[in-house]
Amino acid sequence: MIGPLSFRSGAVSILIVVLILNIPAVTHSVYAQIASVDEPEIPGSNFSEGTGAPNVTNPNLRAELVFKGLEFPTNMAMLGLDDFLVLEKSKGTVNRIVNGAMLPEPLLQVNVASEVERGMLGIAVSNATNQTSVDSDNSTAASGPYVFLFYTEAVSPQDDTPIGNRVYRYELVDNKLVNPKLLIDLPAIPGPRHNGGSITIGPDNNLYVTIGDVDGHTTEAQNIHDGGTPDGTGGIFRITQDGEPVQSIIGEQSPSNKYFAYGVRNSFGLDFDPLTGNLWDTENGAGSNDEINLVEPGFNSGWLPIQGKAPADFDYQELVNFGGKGVYRDPEFTWVDTVGPTKVLFFDSDKLGNEYENDMFVADVHFGRIYDFNLNENRTALVLEGPVVDKVADTDAEVEQLVFASEFGAITDLQIGPDGNLYVLSFGQGAIYKILRS
């Protein structure tokens, strides 16, 4: 289903047409571009231009444009102040933007299948620099940081057939990404939706990678007794920076030995709480019941049969727990009316004011909003008041109290800059914004 959303800038009403993320019977995408009609079209999507000026609810803060001119940007990483690596979904490119200007040539361009949610989807950069690489003559040389990429690899530029959803490790050398190493090869069929793609590096220096059910609902095998073994879909994977399993949780054989969490329908956001080391994610529901989850080792997100908060009369014996190694937990927050949550970010900075330090920011794709959540003292739950004290927003009006900023167009990423400010990647406007004090 294609749904019109109305955005406003001042008194001007602008019609934004985006695909509704979570209706399983039809094609939809978190990356339903909001763009001018003369730009390349993502197959399976319908979009129009979004020009609303971003708004921050706190009058002491403002949004400032950093760069505009990207095509379907899905994710970004910051190498330094005013130094960005940005992914373009359908082109399969990694671009570098320095001091407000994009380098004339991409650092990398690869063959990607780009239908609907497929494409160049996720990036993470190691903190280490001056790592050692081995040249062809067996001599060693200093290289740049590792750059990890998640993309739906295609057969060729002319053939959009997906080979798989793959995570590669590259080295950044002289503004090129070189020496690719395949770390994990995950399914991309049937698709084309629910590929996930979020990557983050944990406090343990390991990679955490999301993938959805890839439209096959094969995730049933993980949560239905005698339904089969996990197949590399519907979960969060944990691997070393060399692609090795870290610790088997739900099984000893590959790919089971790489699962950190399972029963995940589709996720576009991961982040670790710097104060506790706990992992959190966002998850998109099937037309409703989007989630924010605390993800502990062996976390079972419930899909299928659960999305959102489990019914009061649900029989938890229906869920597979892999001999007690997997544990179901209700979401810490649920939107009944879908918003398409993407990035989750713990804002460990005081640059926007002490009231936001260590808060959880969550972005969405349907309204171009950023939500602000406080956590309880032990940081295992969200502090919620009023109509959402039950951890459920039954209507869109109930989340108004949580809106920190809006009207960015579809947001696909948030980052904290070296300057401590908040950076926003707008898929809807092909732009990067910075939120800072006025």
C-alpha positions in Angstrom: 0.0 0.0 0.0 1.2 3.5 -0.8 0.3 6.1 1.8 0.4 9.9 1.5 1.9 11.7 4.5 1.5 15.4 4.8 4.5 17.4 6.0 4.4 21.1 6.7 6.9 23.9 6.7 5.3 27.1 8.1 2.0 27.4 6.4 3.0 25.4 3.3 1.6 21.9 3.1 3.8 19.5 1.1 2.5 16.1 0.0 5.0 13.4 0.8 4.4 10.0 -0.8 6.2 7.1 0.8 5.8 3.4 0.9 4.3 2.2 4.1 7.1 0.1 5.5 5.3 -2.7 7.2 2.4 -4.0 5.2 3.4 -7.5 4.2 1.1 -8.1 1.3 2.7 -5.5 -1.0 6.0 -4.0 -1.9 7.3 -1.4 0.6 10.5 0.0 1.8 12.2 1.8 4.6 14.1 3.4 1.8 11.1 4.7 -0.1 12.7 7.8 -1.5 11.2 11.2 -1.1 12.7 13.0 -4.1 12.1 15.0 -7.2 10.3 13.1 -9.9 13.1 13.4 -12.4 15.5 11.4 -10.2 16.0 7.7 -10.7 13.2 5.6 -9.3 13.6 2.8 -6.9 11.7 -0.2 -8.3 8.6 -0.9 -6.2 8.5 2.5 -4.7 6.6 5.7 -5.3 7.9 9.0 -4.1 7.7 12.8 -4.5 9.8 15.7 -3.3 10.1 16.7 0.4 11.2 20.2 1.1 10.0 20.9 4.6 12.5 22.8 6.7 13.7 20.7 9.7 12.4 21.7 13.0 13.9 21.1 16.5 11.3 21.4 19.3 13.8 23.1 21.8 14.1 26.7 20.7 17.7 26.8 21.9 18.7 24.3 19.3 18.7 24.5 15.5 19.3 22.3 12.4 22.0 23.4 10.0 22.5 22.0 6.5 26.0 20.4 6.1 25.7 18.9 2.6 23.0 18.2 0.0 23.2 16.3 -3.3 23.2 12.6 -2.3 21.1 10.0 -4.0 19.3 7.6 -1.8 21.8 7.8 1.2 21.3 4.9 3.6 24.1 5.1 6.2 27.1 7.2 7.2 30.3 7.1 9.3 32.4 10.0 10.5 36.2 9.8 10.1 36.7 13.2 11.8 35.2 16.7 12.1 33.4 17.5 8.8 34.7 14.2 7.3 32.0 11.7 6.3 31.7 8.4 4.6 28.2 8.1 3.1 26.5 5.2 1.3 24.3 5.6 -1.7 21.8 2.7 -1.8 21.2 2.1 -5.5 24.6 3.2 -6.9 26.5 0.9 -4.6 28.9 3.7 -3.8 30.8 4.9 -0.7 31.5 8.6 -1.0 33.6 10.9 1.1 32.4 14.4 2.0 35.1 16.7 3.5 34.4 20.3 4.6 31.1 20.4 2.8 32.4 19.0 -0.6 32.1 15.5 -1.9 35.2 14.0 -3.5 34.8 13.7 -7.3 35.2 10.0 -7.3 33.7 7.4 -4.9 36.0 5.5 -2.6 34.3 2.4 -3.8 31.6 1.3 -6.2 30.3 -2.3 -6.2 27.6 -4.2 -8.0 24.5 -4.1 -5.9 20.9 -5.4 -6.3 18.9 -2.4 -5.6 15.2 -3.4 -5.8 13.2 -1.9 -2.9 15.2 -2.5 0.3 18.2 -4.1 -1.4 21.4 -2.1 -2.0 24.3 -0.6 -0.2 22.9 -0.6 3.3 25.3 -0.5 6.3 28.8 0.8 7.3 31.0 0.7 10.4 34.5 2.0 10.8 37.0 0.6 13.3 38.6 3.0 15.8 42.0 1.6 15.1 44.4 3.3 12.6 47.8 2.4 11.2 47.0 -1.2 11.2 49.5 -3.5 9.4 48.8 -5.0 6.0 50.9 -7.4 4.0 51.8 -6.4 0.4 52.3 -8.7 -2.5 56.0 -8.9 -1.9 55.3 -10.0 1.7 56.5 -6.7 3.1 54.3 -4.9 5.7 52.8 -1.5 5.3 50.7 0.8 7.4 47.1 1.1 6.3 44.1 3.1 7.3 41.2 1.9 9.4 39.0 -1.0 8.6 35.7 -0.1 6.9 33.0 -2.7 7.2 30.2 -2.7 4.6 26.9 -4.5 4.3 25.4 -4.7 0.8 23.2 -6.9 -1.3 25.7 -8.0 -3.9 24.6 -8.5 -7.5 25.8 -10.6 -10.3 26.9 -7.7 -12.5 26.0 -4.0 -13.3 23.6 -5.4 -16.0 22.2 -8.2 -13.9 20.3 -7.1 -10.8 20.0 -10.7 -9.5 21.2 -10.8 -5.9 24.0 -13.1 -4.9 23.5 -12.5 -1.2 23.5 -10.0 1.6 27.2 -9.8 2.4 29.5 -8.1 4.9 32.9 -7.2 3.6 35.9 -5.7 5.4 38.0 -3.1 3.5 41.0 -1.0 4.2 40.9 2.7 3.6 44.1 3.7 1.8 44.6 6.9 -0.3 40.9 7.6 -0.5 40.1 4.1 -1.8 38.6 1.1 -0.1 40.9 -1.8 -1.0 41.7 -5.4 0.0 38.1 -6.7 0.4 37.6 -9.7 2.7 34.2 -11.4 2.8 33.2 -11.9 6.5 29.7 -13.2 6.4 27.4 -14.3 3.5 23.7 -14.2 4.3 20.6 -14.9 2.2 18.9 -12.3 0.0 16.2 -14.5 -1.5 13.3 -14.3 -1.9 13.2 -10.6 -0.9 13.4 -7.9 -2.0 12.4 -6.6 1.5 13.6 -7.1 5.0 17.4 -7.2 4.4 18.2 -5.2 7.5 21.8 -4.0 7.1 22.7 -2.1 10.3 26.3 -2.8 11.5 27.9 -1.6 14.7 31.1 -2.4 16.5 30.5 -3.4 20.1 32.5 -2.5 23.2 34.0 -6.0 22.8 35.4 -4.9 19.4 33.2 -7.4 17.6 30.8 -6.7 14.8 27.1 -6.9 15.3 25.0 -7.2 12.1 21.2 -7.2 11.5 19.2 -9.0 8.9 15.5 -9.4 8.6 13.5 -12.4 7.4 14.2 -11.5 3.8 10.5 -11.7 2.9 10.5 -15.4 3.2 9.2 -15.7 6.7 11.7 -18.5 7.1 12.2 -17.0 10.6 9.3 -19.3 11.5 12.0 -22.0 11.7 13.5 -20.3 14.7 10.3 -19.9 16.7 8.1 -22.9 15.7 8.9 -26.3 17.2 10.1 -28.8 14.6 10.2 -25.9 12.2 13.8 -26.4 11.1 17.1 -24.8 12.0 18.0 -21.1 11.7 19.0 -20.3 8.2 20.9 -17.0 8.4 17.9 -14.7 8.4 15.9 -12.9 11.1 18.5 -12.1 13.6 21.4 -10.1 14.9 24.8 -11.7 14.3 28.0 -11.4 16.3 31.3 -12.0 14.6 34.9 -11.0 15.0 36.5 -8.4 12.7 37.9 -11.4 10.8 34.4 -13.0 10.4 34.7 -15.7 13.0 32.0 -16.7 15.5 32.6 -15.3 18.9 30.6 -17.5 21.2 27.9 -20.0 20.3 24.6 -19.2 22.0 21.7 -21.0 20.2 23.8 -23.6 18.3 27.2 -24.9 17.4 27.0 -25.2 13.7 27.1 -22.3 11.2 25.1 -20.1 10.9 23.5 -20.8 14.3 26.8 -20.2 16.0 26.8 -16.6 14.9 23.4 -15.6 16.2 23.4 -13.1 19.1 19.6 -12.7 18.9 16.9 -14.2 16.8 13.2 -13.9 15.9 13.8 -10.4 14.4 11.4 -9.4 11.6 13.5 -6.5 10.3 15.8 -4.0 12.0 17.5 -0.8 10.8 19.1 0.3 14.0 21.6 -1.0 16.6 23.6 0.8 19.3 25.3 0.1 22.5 24.6 2.1 25.7 28.0 3.4 26.6 27.1 3.5 30.3 26.2 -0.2 30.6 27.4 -1.9 27.4 23.8 -3.1 26.7 22.8 -3.5 23.1 19.5 -2.0 21.9 17.7 -2.2 18.5 14.7 -0.9 16.6 12.4 -3.3 14.7 9.8 -2.7 12.0 6.4 -4.4 12.4 4.0 -5.7 9.7 2.0 -2.5 9.3 1.9 -1.9 13.1 3.8 -2.6 16.3 7.2 -1.2 15.6 9.6 -1.8 18.5 12.5 -0.7 20.6 14.2 -3.6 22.3 16.8 -4.3 24.9 18.9 -7.0 23.3 20.6 -9.4 25.7 22.6 -12.5 24.5 20.1 -15.1 23.2 17.3 -12.5 22.9 14.2 -13.8 21.1 12.3 -10.9 19.5 9.3 -13.2 18.9 8.8 -13.1 15.1 6.8 -15.1 14.3 4.3 -15.3 15.9 4.8 -12.2 18.1 5.3 -8.6 16.9 4.9 -5.9 19.5 3.9 -6.7 23.0 2.8 -10.3 23.5 -0.9 -10.8 24.2 -1.8 -11.3 27.8 -3.0 -14.9 27.1 0.0 -15.9 24.9 1.5 -19.3 25.6 5.2 -18.8 25.7 5.7 -22.6 25.3 5.0 -22.0 21.6 8.3 -20.3 21.2 11.5 -22.2 20.6 14.2 -21.4 23.2 17.0 -23.7 22.1 17.2 -25.6 25.4 16.7 -22.4 27.5 19.5 -20.5 25.6 17.0 -18.2 24.0 14.8 -15.9 26.0 11.8 -13.9 24.8 11.4 -10.3 26.1 8.6 -7.8 25.4 9.7 -4.6 23.7 10.6 -1.6 25.9 8.5 0.5 23.6 5.9 -0.1 20.8 4.3 2.1 18.2 0.9 0.6 17.3 0.7 3.1 14.4 3.8 2.4 12.3 6.5 5.1 12.1 9.2 3.0 10.5 12.0 3.4 13.2 15.5 3.3 11.9 18.6 4.4 13.8 18.9 4.2 17.6 21.7 6.3 19.1 22.8 6.9 22.6 23.8 10.6 22.8 26.8 10.6 25.1 27.5 14.3 24.7 26.6 17.4 26.6 26.8 19.8 23.6 23.1 20.1 23.2 22.5 20.5 26.9 22.7 18.3 30.0 19.1 17.3 29.6 20.0 15.2 26.5 23.2 13.7 27.7 23.1 9.9 27.5 19.5 10.0 26.2 18.4 7.5 23.5 17.5 9.1 20.2 15.5 7.1 17.7 14.8 8.2 14.1 12.0 7.3 11.8 11.3 7.1 8.0 7.6 7.9 7.8 7.6 11.3 9.4 11.2 12.4 9.4 11.2 12.6 13.2 13.7 12.1 16.0 12.3 10.8 19.3 14.0 11.4 22.7 13.8 8.8 25.4 15.2 8.9 28.9 16.3 5.7 30.6 15.7 4.5 34.2 18.4 4.3 36.8 19.8 0.9 35.9 19.2 1.7 32.2 17.2 -1.4 31.4 14.0 0.4 30.5 12.7 3.7 29.3 11.2 6.4 31.5 7.7 6.9 30.1 4.9 9.1 31.3 1.2 9.8 30.5 -0.5 7.7 27.9 2.7 5.8 27.0 3.5 4.7 30.6 2.3 1.2 29.5 5.2 1.2 26.9 2.7 1.4 24.0 1.8 4.3 21.8 -1.7 3.4 20.7 -2.0 6.5 18.5 0.4 8.9 16.8 -0.8 11.7 19.2 0.6 9.8 22.2 4.2 10.2 20.9 4.1 14.0 20.5 5.6 14.4 23.9 8.7 12.3 22.7 9.4 14.2 19.5 12.8 16.0 19.7 12.9 17.1 16.0 10.9 16.6 12.8 10.5 17.4 9.1 13.8 16.0 8.0 12.2 13.7 5.3 12.9 10.0 5.8 15.9 9.7 8.3 18.1 6.7 7.9 21.0 7.5 10.2 22.1 9.5 13.2 25.7 10.1 14.4 27.6 12.0 17.1 30.3 14.1 15.6 33.8 14.8 17.0 32.4 18.2 18.0 29.7 16.5 20.1 26.8 17.6 18.0 24.1 15.4 16.4 24.3 14.7 12.7 21.3 13.5 10.8 21.2 11.7 7.4 18.1 12.5 5.4 17.3 9.9 2.8 14.2 11.9 1.9 16.3 15.0 1.1 19.6 13.5 0.1 21.2 15.6 2.8 23.2 15.7 6.0 22.2 18.1 8.8 23.8 19.1 12.0 21.8 19.8 15.2 23.5 22.3 17.4 22.9 25.1 19.9 21.4 28.2 18.4 
